[in-house]
Amino acid sequence: MAEIDIYTSPFCGFCYAAKSLLTKKGADFNEIDITFHPSKKGEMLHRANGSHKVPQIFINGEHVGGCDELHALDAAGKLDPMLSAAP
C-alpha cells in the first residue's frame, strides 16, 4: 500500500473531502495538521513547491496537489493504481 501524507487544517472542508475519498478507498494516511503543528507548515511549503493552501497531498513522496487534483485522479482512473503501489 502507498505511503500517503496529507497536510490539513481542522477548518477546511476540502481537507475533509480529500480524507473522505482516501478513507473510502481504504487508504491509510498520515495526517499532518498545520494548525496545531505550525512548524510543519514550512515543511509543507517546501514539499509542495510553495503551495500554501490545504490540503496538500503526497502519495509515495509524489506531490499530487489538493482535493480537486485528488478527485481528478480518481475520475481518470489513476488514483487506485497510485494507492496500490508500494513506496
N, C-alpha and C positions, 0 to 999 in steps of 0.2 A: 504494500500500500504506500502511497505517496506521503511525503512529509509536507505538511501544509502549515504555513504561518499566516495569520490574519491579524492585522493591526486594526483595532477598533476603538470606539468610544461608546459608552452606555447610552448616549443621547442620539444615536444615529440609526435611523430607520433602514438605511441601506446596509448597515452592518448586520442588522437582524435578518434582512432578506438574504444576504450572502451566506450567513451562518445557517439559515434555514435550508437553503439549497444544498449546502455541503452535508448537513445532517441527514436530509432526505436521501442523499446519495450514499449514506453510510460511511462517510469520510470522517476520520478523526482529524482534529486540527488544534494547533497551538494558538490560542487567542492571547494577543498582547494588547492590553488596554492602555492606550497612551494618556488617558485622562488621569488614571490613578498611578501610572508609572511614567511621568513626564520625561524621564531620562531616556525612554525608549523612542520618543518622537524623533530625535536626531538620528537614531539607528534606522527608523522607518524612512526618513527623508533621504538618507544615503542609499539605502537599498532600492528605493523607488525612484531614484534619479530626480529628487526634488519634489515629487508629488506629495502634497500636504493634506489632501482630503482622505478621510477614512470611508470605507475600508481600503486597505492596500493588501493584496493577496499574493502569496508566493507559493508555488507548487514545485516541490523538489528544487528550491532555490531560484526558480524562474519567476520573474515578476509578471503576473498576468493582468494586473490592473485592479480595478474596483469591482463593485457589484454588477454594473452594466456589462463589463467585459466578461465576468464570470458567467452570467446568464447567456451572453452571446456565444461563448464557447460551448455551453450546454446545447443551445439551439442548433449549433452547427455540427453537433455530434462529436466534438473534440474534447469535451470535459472528461467523459468516462475513461478514455484511454490514458489521459493525464493522471487521473486519480488512481488508476490501477498500476501505473508504472512505479517500479521501485526506485528509490533515490540513487 
